[in-house]
Amino acid sequence: MTDHIVNIDESNAAALLIEESHKRPVVVDFWADWCEPCKTLMPLLEKIANEYAGAFLLAKVNADEQGMIAQQFGVRSLPTVMVVQGGQPVDGFVGAQPETQVREMLEKYLPKPWDGPLQEGLEALQRGEAREALTPLRRAWDESGKRPDIAVAYASALIESLRLDEAEAVLDEIRLADQDAAYEQARAQLELKREAAKSPEMEALEKKLEDSPDDLDLRHQLGVQYSNGGRFREAMDEFITILEKDREHGDGATKRLLLDTIAALGKGDPLAAEYQRKLYSLLY
């Protein structure tokens, strides 16, 4: 047995079936040696318990040997599986079930893989640490299949980190049916940050560059302005464009600036990885 798979008898029933269920879900499997379906079901439950590695306790009760416990739970046929939470049975089934149905039932009571990163990201956001929130929220967003409420939280962290283009891309993926008040608030926040990020210097440089697209110094200055305004993709596009024409522009200043921007985005960041690949293919 392990810390997440146990055999139950009268000496540990109260502690493991009732008290433990206040800390995590307890899945109770009532079985017997003579029960053929039990022999199919138990390995399946053990496999799932090992996968979740302690997120729930699998408590195995031999109904022949522990008749009193089976009677207290009202077990009338085998196998019987019950989910106990807060000291009370909350769900269950009788008879061997397909793996998909067993998982479907258990998933209602078990923590999701993204719950931890989501909590970590939300707490960082509440502390005003938007950059620290980015990695866990991005992971939660990915692992949850881009759940709309998590998408809004992730977009908010991107907005506060002045990564406005990426925030817009995340919000654009949210379906119309899922666009609630939190979504509208994030959109409004994005527009406000965009307006605030527009500097007269940036607009003047954009106009000059339209007239002189081959001026690499101008392009470098615009890239710096974009970076300061949180428009990192646009900034790095400008730096890549410069390096395509002059790899050592500004005595290597443009390359260093691109590398600094990539580093500032953080390890494991998709945008950073994308431009790291672009720089690598350009140089090698």
C-alpha positions, 0 to 999 in steps of 0.5 A, a space after each residue: 500500500 501507499 499513502 494514496 492506496 490503503 486497505 481499510 479495517 475497523 482500526 483505521 476506518 474512522 481515520 481514513 474514511 471520515 477524517 481524511 475525507 475532510 482533507 481530500 476526496 476518499 474513493 472507497 472500493 467495496 470488493 470481495 475475492 469471489 467478485 469477478 467484476 471487482 477484479 477488473 475494476 480494482 486495477 483501474 482504480 489503482 491506476 488512476 490513484 497512482 496517476 493522481 499521486 495523492 490527490 485522492 485516497 483510494 480506500 479498499 474495503 473487503 466486504 466479506 471481512 469488513 461486513 460491519 463497515 459495508 453495512 454502515 455504508 449500505 452496500 448491497 452488491 459488489 463492486 460498489 464505489 463511493 466518493 466520500 467528501 467532508 465525511 459524507 458519501 457524495 457520489 458513486 456507482 455499482 458494478 464495473 464501469 468503463 474507464 471513461 465513466 469512472 474518470 468522468 465521475 472522479 474528475 468532478 471531485 479532483 483538483 485539475 492540473 491547472 488549479 495550482 498554476 492558476 492560483 499562483 498566478 492570481 495571487 501574484 496579480 493580486 500582489 501587483 506582480 503582473 510579470 510573475 503572474 505571466 508564466 503560471 497563468 500562461 500554463 493554466 491557460 494552455 492546460 485548461 484548453 484556453 478556458 475563457 475566465 483563465 484567458 481573461 486573467 492571463 490577458 490582464 497580466 499581459 496588459 499590466 506587463 505592457 504586452 499589449 499585442 499578446 493580450 489582444 491575441 488572447 482576448 481575440 480567441 474568446 468566443 462571443 458567447 463567453 465574453 462577459 463583464 470581466 472580458 469587457 473590463 479587460 478590453 477597456 483596460 487594453 485600450 486605455 493602456 494602448 492610448 497611454 503607450 502612444 507617445 508623440 516620439 513614437 508617432 513621429 518616428 513612424 512617420 519618418 520611417 514611412 518616408 525613409 524605410 531604409 534608415 536603420 538608425 530610425 528603425 532602431 529608435 522606433 524599436 526602442 520606442 515600441 519596447 518602452 511602450 510594451 509593443 515587444 513583438 513590433 519592437 523585435 520585428 524592427 530589430 530583426 529587420 535591421 539585423 537582416 540588413 546589417 548584423 553588426 548595426 550600431 556596433 552590435 547595439 541592435 543585436 544586444 537590444 534584441 537579446 535583452 528584450 528576449 531575456 526580459 520576456 523570461 525563460 519559457 515565454 513563447 514570444 521569446 522563444 519565437 524571436 530566439 529562433 528567428 535570431 538564431 536562423 539569421 545568425 547561423 
